[in-house]
Amino acid sequence: MRIAFDMDGTLADLSSAYAEIEERLFGAADEEAKHPAPEAREAEQHSRRRTSARSRDQVWRAIESTPDFWTTLKPLEDGAVKRLYELTSEHLWEVFFITQRPSTAGGTVQRQTHTWLVEHGFATPSVIPLSGGRGKAASALFLDYLVDDTPQNCVDALSESSARTILLVDRDDHTAQASALRIGIGVAHSVHEALDLLVEANAARGNPSLFEKLRRLVGWK
């Protein structure tokens, strides 16, 4: 099987690193800011709309100026990258890691991502930095499966390729889960759960009735 994995929000924890930089730049909100008086809420909301874009730009400038930033992220799930490598060897999967990360100081995005994956247990990663959507990449790579945490990326892959998709969603996000299943996107609540599904799909490849049961269970069309 040919499988692609997204990086940030799927394997690597960008959100925590982003929040740490945001707090370093702007500080933690005090109690008055967290719970403003009613008459101050409207003004606060207006101010937030004006400054949020500028704040995001500042955080991303800090990220982009950090040498080898992409090597510093923590994994979202302990052991997931190493387990993926073991499964790749066991089942002879062809695995790609795709990302639209911006460049930072230090090594290239591809080199930093490669280094991170090796450090976390995937000895021979194939890293593909993208400048466009997931759909064309999924088609060009002849993917069987894409694992991603962004619904739009899954939709792109479904519309422009023959790949089946697995969307990572929080267990209590019933709205996102229902929306995904309605259009034929499979759902998993963790990378380890997604790996379990891929193992089952691998086992069912030569058994149409078994794959049909799995397809209905996962929600693939």
C-alpha positions as CSV (number, residue, x, y, z in Angstrom):
1,M,0.0,0.0,0.0
2,R,1.1,3.6,-0.7
3,I,0.3,5.8,2.3
4,A,0.9,9.5,3.1
5,F,0.9,11.1,6.5
6,D,0.6,14.8,7.2
7,M,3.0,16.2,9.7
8,D,1.7,19.1,11.9
9,G,-1.4,18.1,13.9
10,T,-1.0,14.5,12.8
11,L,2.4,13.4,14.0
12,A,4.0,16.6,15.3
13,D,2.7,18.9,18.0
14,L,2.8,22.4,16.4
15,S,0.0,23.7,18.5
16,S,1.9,23.5,21.8
17,A,5.0,25.1,20.3
18,Y,2.9,27.9,18.8
19,A,1.2,28.6,22.1
20,E,4.5,28.7,23.9
21,I,5.8,31.3,21.5
22,E,2.6,33.3,21.7
23,E,2.8,33.4,25.5
24,R,6.4,34.4,25.3
25,L,5.7,37.3,23.0
26,F,2.4,38.5,24.5
27,G,2.3,37.1,28.0
28,A,-0.6,35.2,29.6
29,A,-3.9,37.0,29.9
30,D,-4.7,38.2,33.4
31,E,-8.0,37.5,35.1
32,E,-9.6,40.8,34.1
33,A,-8.7,40.1,30.5
34,K,-10.1,36.6,30.7
35,H,-13.3,37.7,32.3
36,P,-14.0,41.3,31.2
37,A,-17.0,43.3,32.5
38,P,-20.0,43.2,30.2
39,E,-19.5,46.8,29.0
40,A,-15.9,46.0,28.1
41,R,-16.7,42.9,26.0
42,E,-17.7,44.6,22.8
43,A,-14.6,46.8,22.8
44,E,-12.4,43.9,23.6
45,Q,-13.9,41.8,20.7
46,H,-13.3,44.7,18.3
47,S,-9.7,45.1,19.5
48,R,-9.1,41.4,19.1
49,R,-10.3,41.4,15.5
50,R,-7.9,44.2,14.7
51,T,-4.9,42.6,16.5
52,S,-5.3,38.9,15.9
53,A,-3.9,38.9,12.4
54,R,-1.0,41.0,13.4
55,S,-0.3,38.7,16.4
56,R,-0.3,35.7,14.2
57,D,2.1,37.3,11.9
58,Q,4.5,38.0,14.8
59,V,4.3,34.4,16.0
60,W,5.1,33.1,12.5
61,R,7.9,35.5,12.1
62,A,9.3,34.2,15.4
63,I,8.9,30.6,14.2
64,E,10.6,31.4,10.9
65,S,13.6,33.1,12.6
66,T,14.2,30.1,14.9
67,P,17.0,27.9,13.6
68,D,15.8,24.4,12.7
69,F,12.4,25.0,14.4
70,W,10.8,22.0,12.8
71,T,13.2,19.7,14.6
72,T,12.2,21.0,18.0
73,L,8.5,19.9,18.0
74,K,7.2,17.2,20.3
75,P,5.4,14.1,18.9
76,L,1.7,14.2,19.4
77,E,1.6,10.5,20.4
78,D,4.4,8.6,22.0
79,G,5.7,5.7,19.9
80,A,3.5,6.4,16.9
81,V,6.3,7.2,14.5
82,K,8.4,4.2,15.5
83,R,5.3,1.9,15.3
84,L,4.6,3.3,11.8
85,Y,8.2,2.4,10.7
86,E,7.8,-1.1,12.1
87,L,4.5,-1.6,10.3
88,T,6.1,-0.3,7.1
89,S,8.8,-2.9,7.3
90,E,6.4,-5.7,8.3
91,H,3.8,-5.0,5.6
92,L,6.1,-3.5,2.9
93,W,4.2,-0.3,2.8
94,E,5.5,2.7,0.8
95,V,5.1,5.7,3.1
96,F,5.4,9.4,2.3
97,F,5.4,12.4,4.7
98,I,3.8,15.5,3.1
99,T,3.8,19.0,4.6
100,Q,3.3,22.6,3.7
101,R,5.5,24.0,6.4
102,P,7.1,27.4,5.8
103,S,10.9,27.7,5.6
104,T,12.7,28.7,8.8
105,A,16.3,29.6,9.6
106,G,18.7,26.6,9.5
107,G,18.1,23.6,7.3
108,T,15.5,23.2,4.6
109,V,12.0,22.1,5.6
110,Q,12.7,18.7,4.0
111,R,15.9,18.2,5.9
112,Q,14.5,19.4,9.3
113,T,11.4,17.1,8.8
114,H,13.7,14.2,7.8
115,T,15.8,14.7,10.9
116,W,12.7,14.8,13.2
117,L,11.3,11.6,11.8
118,V,14.6,9.8,12.2
119,E,15.0,11.0,15.8
120,H,11.5,9.7,16.6
121,G,12.0,6.2,15.1
122,F,11.4,6.3,11.3
123,A,14.8,5.5,9.9
124,T,14.3,6.1,6.2
125,P,11.6,8.8,5.7
126,S,10.5,10.1,2.3
127,V,9.6,13.8,3.0
128,I,7.8,15.8,0.3
129,P,7.3,19.5,1.0
130,L,4.3,20.8,-0.9
131,S,3.3,24.2,-2.2
132,G,-0.1,23.2,-3.4
133,G,-3.1,21.1,-2.1
134,R,-3.1,17.5,-1.1
135,G,-5.3,16.3,-4.0
136,K,-2.8,16.7,-6.8
137,A,0.0,15.2,-4.6
138,A,-2.3,12.2,-3.8
139,S,-2.9,11.7,-7.4
140,A,0.7,12.0,-8.5
141,L,1.9,9.6,-5.8
142,F,-0.9,7.1,-6.6
143,L,-1.8,7.0,-2.9
144,D,-4.0,4.3,-1.5
145,Y,-4.5,6.2,1.8
146,L,-3.9,9.7,3.3
147,V,-3.9,10.3,7.1
148,D,-4.5,14.0,7.9
149,D,-6.0,16.2,10.6
150,T,-7.5,18.8,8.2
151,P,-10.9,18.1,6.6
152,Q,-10.1,20.2,3.5
153,N,-7.0,18.2,2.8
154,C,-9.0,15.0,2.9
155,V,-11.7,16.5,0.7
156,D,-9.0,17.6,-1.8
157,A,-7.6,14.0,-1.9
158,L,-11.0,12.5,-2.4
159,S,-11.9,14.9,-5.2
160,E,-8.6,14.7,-7.1
161,S,-7.4,11.2,-6.6
162,S,-8.5,7.6,-5.8
163,A,-7.0,7.7,-2.3
164,R,-9.1,6.9,0.7
165,T,-8.7,9.2,3.6
166,I,-8.5,9.0,7.4
167,L,-9.2,12.2,9.3
168,L,-7.9,12.6,12.8
169,V,-10.6,14.2,15.0
170,D,-11.0,14.6,18.7
171,R,-13.2,11.9,20.3
172,D,-15.8,14.5,21.5
173,D,-16.0,16.4,18.2
174,H,-19.1,14.7,17.0
175,T,-19.9,17.4,14.4
176,A,-16.6,17.0,12.6
177,Q,-16.9,13.2,12.7
178,A,-20.4,13.2,11.3
179,S,-19.5,15.7,8.5
180,A,-16.5,13.5,7.5
181,L,-18.5,10.3,7.5
182,R,-21.2,11.9,5.4
183,I,-18.9,12.5,2.5
184,G,-16.9,9.3,2.8
185,I,-13.9,10.3,4.9
186,G,-12.9,7.7,7.4
187,V,-12.3,8.9,11.0
188,A,-9.8,7.9,13.7
189,H,-9.2,9.5,17.1
190,S,-5.5,8.9,17.2
191,V,-2.6,8.0,15.0
192,H,-2.4,4.6,16.7
193,E,-6.1,4.1,15.8
194,A,-5.4,5.1,12.2
195,L,-2.5,2.6,12.1
196,D,-4.9,-0.1,13.3
197,L,-7.3,0.7,10.5
198,L,-4.4,0.6,7.9
199,V,-3.4,-2.8,9.2
200,E,-6.9,-4.1,8.8
201,A,-7.1,-2.6,5.3
202,N,-3.9,-4.3,4.4
203,A,-5.2,-7.6,5.7
204,A,-8.4,-7.2,3.7
205,R,-6.9,-6.3,0.4
206,G,-7.3,-9.8,-1.0
207,N,-10.7,-10.4,0.6
208,P,-13.5,-8.3,-0.9
209,S,-16.1,-9.3,1.7
210,L,-13.8,-8.5,4.5
211,F,-12.8,-5.2,3.0
212,E,-16.5,-4.3,2.4
213,K,-17.1,-4.8,6.2
214,L,-14.2,-2.6,7.0
215,R,-15.3,0.0,4.5
216,R,-18.7,0.2,6.1
217,L,-17.3,0.3,9.6
218,V,-14.8,3.1,8.8
219,G,-17.2,5.1,6.6
220,W,-15.3,5.0,3.3
221,K,-17.3,5.2,0.1
